[in-house]
């Protein structure tokens, strides 16, 4: 009987130790979701460092500009525009990957349907 009790005690202590170790490691490394959100938010909509060369070529092909030359043809009024998610400042586009300014524009602008 004593061996079963000791085995249970051993497994219980192992579980508690593992949970404590993982929690401490997570706390020390600072992996809180709010800090990751802050880091992401600080990135500019013009930061294209994570966009591939192929997608950059697409942006150029569609003549994307961060500020629309025609105020009636802004990305935010285009049906291809993907609005920013909660806590994000940049939107996206159905045509190419990467951040897109709501005030931007490109040659494939398509008006929103009413």
PyMOL commands that set and color helices and strands:
alter all, ss='L'
color gray80, all
select helices_A, chain A and resi 2-29+33-42+53-61+75-77
alter helices_A, ss='H'
color red, helices_A
select strands_A, chain A and resi 81-82+92-93
alter strands_A, ss='S'
color yellow, strands_A
deselect
rebuild
show_as cartoon
